[in-house]
Amino acid sequence: MAGSDAAKTLIDSALTDSDKSTTSYDAWYAYVTTGALAGLQRRVAKGGFTAGNGQLLLNRVFASTPASGVDFELHARLGAITQ
């Protein structure tokens, strides 16, 4: 990965799925749960998913490149509740 792209990329091979498109995780949030970046979150960039290897390109960089093996959670944005 060139330049700062490494500092805004998370990869999880469990996400690989040939039926998913690059927009499958648009506007989802990645929340890092382990390592030096634990507690930080970033939004998945528009068209930022690569189905072949489970790579997520995030909307902005972390202070440092996420370590290999770091754990993270993905959360979809919840819709507004109307009553």
Backbone as ProteinMPNN parsed JSONL, in Angstrom:
{"seq_chain_A": "MAGSDAAKTLIDSALTDSDKSTTSYDAWYAYVTTGALAGLQRRVAKGGFTAGNGQLLLNRVFASTPASGVDFELHARLGAITQ", "coords_chain_A": {"N_chain_A": [[0.833, -1.179, 0.0], [0.482, 2.204, -0.765], [1.978, 5.071, 0.693], [-0.06, 6.832, 2.963], [-2.219, 5.105, 2.849], [-1.933, 2.634, 4.123], [-2.267, 3.299, 6.775], [-4.914, 3.681, 6.96], [-6.304, 1.353, 6.551], [-7.898, -1.744, 7.085], [-7.823, -5.264, 7.345], [-9.546, -8.29, 7.028], [-9.656, -11.578, 6.56], [-11.876, -13.138, 6.931], [-13.96, -11.717, 5.94], [-13.989, -12.04, 3.227], [-15.79, -12.498, 0.26], [-17.19, -13.385, -2.618], [-19.659, -12.599, -3.538], [-20.19, -10.092, -2.606], [-20.155, -6.515, -3.058], [-18.07, -3.618, -3.823], [-19.274, -1.644, -2.402], [-20.457, -2.736, -0.199], [-19.955, -2.273, 2.537], [-20.236, 0.44, 2.866], [-20.253, 3.414, 4.716], [-20.343, 2.029, 7.12], [-19.017, 1.464, 10.423], [-15.785, 0.921, 11.674], [-14.471, -0.355, 14.561], [-11.753, -0.41, 16.559], [-10.523, -2.894, 18.682], [-8.327, -3.967, 19.991], [-4.774, -3.664, 20.715], [-2.525, -0.853, 20.026], [-4.223, 1.026, 18.937], [-6.666, 0.645, 20.071], [-10.023, 1.363, 20.885], [-10.428, 3.358, 19.084], [-12.264, 4.593, 16.255], [-13.277, 4.407, 12.819], [-14.902, 5.419, 9.823], [-15.993, 3.343, 7.145], [-14.867, 3.932, 3.917], [-16.593, 5.231, 1.021], [-17.269, 2.842, -1.368], [-15.142, 1.357, -0.448], [-14.533, -1.351, 0.041], [-12.872, -4.412, -0.514], [-13.663, -7.323, -1.855], [-12.246, -9.641, -2.47], [-10.104, -9.993, -0.691], [-10.969, -9.122, 1.77], [-10.481, -6.518, 2.544], [-10.76, -3.307, 4.013], [-11.068, 0.029, 3.256], [-10.64, 2.954, 4.956], [-12.229, 6.096, 5.948], [-10.456, 8.034, 6.929], [-7.075, 8.445, 8.096], [-5.455, 6.536, 10.717], [-3.496, 7.385, 13.632], [-1.277, 5.828, 13.487], [-0.127, 2.97, 11.587], [-2.387, 0.273, 11.566], [-1.658, -2.618, 13.467], [-0.667, -5.884, 12.356], [-3.004, -8.458, 12.763], [-4.615, -7.113, 14.537], [-7.649, -6.711, 16.339], [-10.982, -5.92, 15.348], [-14.267, -4.469, 15.269], [-17.186, -4.395, 13.224], [-19.736, -2.084, 12.579], [-22.967, -1.35, 11.542], [-24.532, 1.647, 10.551], [-27.183, 2.825, 12.456], [-30.598, 3.347, 11.704], [-32.727, 6.266, 12.031], [-35.009, 6.546, 14.753], [-38.407, 6.8, 14.677], [-41.384, 8.035, 16.127]], "CA_chain_A": [[0.0, 0.0, 0.0], [1.286, 3.408, -0.89], [1.812, 6.189, 1.605], [-0.929, 6.775, 4.131], [-3.286, 4.108, 2.719], [-1.736, 1.581, 5.123], [-2.755, 3.795, 8.061], [-6.377, 3.735, 6.939], [-6.736, 0.075, 5.997], [-8.037, -2.92, 7.939], [-8.066, -6.459, 6.536], [-10.002, -9.482, 7.734], [-9.94, -12.583, 5.53], [-13.215, -13.691, 7.168], [-14.919, -10.906, 5.189], [-13.944, -12.333, 1.795], [-17.076, -13.006, -0.237], [-17.29, -12.98, -4.02], [-20.993, -12.057, -3.818], [-20.297, -8.726, -2.101], [-19.616, -5.474, -3.929], [-17.197, -2.652, -3.167], [-20.091, -0.755, -1.567], [-21.14, -3.535, 0.829], [-19.775, -1.73, 3.891], [-20.259, 1.904, 2.826], [-20.745, 4.129, 5.902], [-20.235, 1.24, 8.341], [-17.938, 1.924, 11.288], [-14.838, -0.06, 12.192], [-14.06, 0.0, 15.924], [-10.591, -1.223, 16.916], [-10.698, -3.37, 20.064], [-7.059, -4.409, 20.578], [-3.563, -3.004, 20.24], [-2.281, 0.556, 20.325], [-5.323, 1.852, 18.428], [-7.919, 0.221, 20.718], [-10.931, 2.432, 21.27], [-10.616, 4.299, 17.976], [-13.154, 4.139, 15.191], [-13.254, 5.101, 11.543], [-15.976, 5.025, 8.909], [-15.542, 2.718, 5.905], [-15.013, 4.864, 2.805], [-17.516, 4.869, -0.057], [-16.604, 1.939, -2.31], [-13.874, 0.993, 0.17], [-14.404, -2.767, 0.392], [-12.331, -5.319, -1.521], [-14.218, -8.627, -1.489], [-11.283, -10.718, -2.694], [-9.205, -10.219, 0.449], [-11.572, -8.619, 2.999], [-9.853, -5.242, 2.897], [-11.616, -2.139, 4.2], [-10.391, 1.311, 3.205], [-11.373, 3.825, 5.867], [-12.363, 7.476, 5.486], [-9.296, 8.835, 7.311], [-5.975, 7.654, 8.655], [-5.171, 6.438, 12.145], [-2.217, 8.015, 13.966], [-0.245, 4.883, 13.053], [-0.655, 1.852, 10.82], [-2.883, -0.825, 12.416], [-0.782, -3.788, 13.52], [-1.192, -7.144, 11.837], [-3.683, -9.245, 13.786], [-5.449, -6.29, 15.408], [-9.075, -7.054, 16.292], [-11.898, -4.802, 15.185], [-15.683, -4.784, 15.078], [-17.878, -3.582, 12.228], [-21.083, -1.719, 13.001], [-23.745, -0.599, 10.566], [-25.192, 2.819, 11.121], [-28.594, 2.554, 12.739], [-31.518, 4.363, 11.218], [-33.413, 7.083, 13.034], [-36.242, 5.988, 15.299], [-39.512, 7.773, 14.683], [-42.538, 7.562, 16.891]], "C_chain_A": [[0.877, 1.241, 0.0], [0.951, 4.418, 0.197], [0.894, 5.92, 2.771], [-2.055, 5.757, 4.013], [-3.15, 3.001, 3.758], [-2.3, 2.0, 6.474], [-4.271, 3.973, 8.078], [-6.976, 2.475, 6.307], [-6.805, -0.992, 7.085], [-8.359, -4.095, 7.025], [-8.49, -7.601, 7.445], [-10.411, -10.499, 6.684], [-11.307, -13.233, 5.725], [-14.289, -12.909, 6.402], [-14.937, -11.22, 3.695], [-15.24, -13.008, 1.358], [-17.268, -12.493, -1.656], [-18.657, -12.413, -4.387], [-21.155, -10.621, -3.338], [-19.655, -7.743, -3.078], [-18.722, -4.531, -3.126], [-17.97, -1.732, -2.228], [-20.778, -1.486, -0.408], [-21.043, -2.961, 2.235], [-19.71, -0.196, 3.898], [-20.917, 2.453, 4.082], [-20.843, 3.257, 7.154], [-19.074, 1.806, 9.149], [-17.096, 0.745, 11.75], [-14.327, 0.459, 13.532], [-12.945, -0.944, 16.34], [-10.677, -1.593, 18.394], [-9.416, -3.838, 20.74], [-5.901, -3.579, 20.033], [-3.512, -1.526, 20.584], [-3.424, 1.466, 19.887], [-6.675, 1.493, 19.052], [-8.732, 1.436, 21.157], [-11.176, 3.451, 20.178], [-11.552, 3.713, 16.935], [-12.966, 4.998, 13.956], [-14.415, 4.566, 10.711], [-15.354, 4.389, 7.673], [-15.855, 3.688, 4.763], [-15.997, 4.328, 1.764], [-16.762, 4.035, -1.093], [-15.3, 1.389, -1.778], [-13.69, -0.459, 0.548], [-13.855, -3.547, -0.787], [-12.714, -6.736, -1.12], [-13.208, -9.768, -1.598], [-10.366, -11.005, -1.52], [-9.753, -9.675, 1.77], [-10.984, -7.305, 3.473], [-10.885, -4.125, 2.974], [-10.747, -0.887, 4.163], [-11.243, 2.289, 3.995], [-11.34, 5.274, 5.39], [-11.203, 8.38, 5.881], [-8.284, 7.96, 8.039], [-6.033, 7.593, 10.18], [-3.83, 7.141, 12.38], [-1.037, 7.136, 13.552], [-0.928, 3.76, 12.279], [-1.148, 0.762, 11.759], [-1.957, -2.039, 12.332], [-1.468, -5.004, 12.904], [-1.828, -7.917, 12.987], [-4.54, -8.435, 14.74], [-6.915, -6.712, 15.251], [-9.898, -5.79, 16.116], [-13.31, -5.323, 14.982], [-16.215, -3.884, 13.974], [-19.297, -3.332, 12.697], [-21.768, -0.918, 11.894], [-24.371, 0.593, 11.278], [-26.665, 2.493, 11.295], [-29.451, 3.696, 12.212], [-32.173, 5.128, 12.362], [-34.692, 6.403, 13.493], [-37.304, 7.088, 15.302], [-40.683, 7.182, 15.412], [-43.755, 8.378, 16.569]], "O_chain_A": [[1.893, 1.3, 0.693], [-0.209, 4.592, 0.569], [1.036, 4.924, 3.479], [-2.789, 5.553, 4.98], [-4.16, 2.478, 4.229], [-2.762, 1.154, 7.24], [-4.842, 4.37, 9.094], [-8.002, 2.522, 5.629], [-5.892, -1.128, 7.899], [-9.086, -3.941, 6.044], [-7.884, -7.848, 8.487], [-11.409, -10.305, 5.989], [-11.847, -13.819, 4.788], [-15.408, -13.395, 6.237], [-15.8, -10.726, 2.97], [-15.72, -13.949, 1.99], [-17.485, -11.299, -1.866], [-18.8, -11.805, -5.447], [-22.168, -9.991, -3.637], [-18.737, -8.09, -3.821], [-18.631, -4.636, -1.903], [-17.377, -1.106, -1.349], [-21.601, -0.893, 0.289], [-21.955, -3.143, 3.041], [-19.183, 0.395, 4.84], [-22.002, 2.017, 4.469], [-21.382, 3.71, 8.164], [-18.244, 2.542, 8.617], [-17.62, -0.29, 12.163], [-13.814, 1.574, 13.622], [-13.165, -2.149, 16.461], [-10.876, -0.731, 19.251], [-9.416, -4.084, 21.946], [-6.034, -2.885, 19.025], [-4.343, -1.015, 21.335], [-3.572, 2.568, 20.417], [-7.712, 1.985, 18.608], [-8.204, 2.395, 21.718], [-12.037, 4.32, 20.322], [-11.624, 2.497, 16.756], [-12.553, 6.154, 14.035], [-14.848, 3.425, 10.872], [-14.309, 4.838, 7.201], [-16.971, 4.198, 4.658], [-16.2, 3.12, 1.648], [-15.742, 4.47, -1.628], [-14.433, 0.992, -2.556], [-12.776, -0.78, 1.307], [-14.305, -3.377, -1.92], [-12.165, -7.289, -0.167], [-13.32, -10.76, -0.879], [-9.897, -12.132, -1.361], [-9.072, -9.756, 2.792], [-10.988, -7.011, 4.669], [-11.764, -4.01, 2.12], [-9.804, -0.755, 4.943], [-12.437, 2.434, 3.729], [-10.53, 5.638, 4.538], [-10.981, 9.402, 5.231], [-8.608, 6.878, 8.529], [-6.582, 8.478, 10.836], [-3.115, 7.453, 11.427], [0.061, 7.633, 13.3], [-2.15, 3.621, 12.313], [-0.416, 0.355, 12.662], [-1.532, -2.432, 11.245], [-2.692, -5.126, 12.933], [-1.245, -8.016, 14.066], [-5.134, -8.996, 15.661], [-7.358, -7.031, 14.148], [-9.568, -4.733, 16.654], [-13.517, -6.467, 14.577], [-15.758, -2.753, 13.806], [-19.981, -4.247, 13.156], [-21.221, 0.058, 11.381], [-24.693, 0.53, 12.464], [-27.309, 1.955, 10.394], [-29.065, 4.864, 12.273], [-32.168, 4.684, 13.51], [-35.377, 5.756, 12.7], [-37.104, 8.165, 15.864], [-40.947, 5.982, 15.332], [-44.829, 8.129, 17.117]]}, "name": "protein", "num_of_chains": 1, "seq": "MAGSDAAKTLIDSALTDSDKSTTSYDAWYAYVTTGALAGLQRRVAKGGFTAGNGQLLLNRVFASTPASGVDFELHARLGAITQ"}
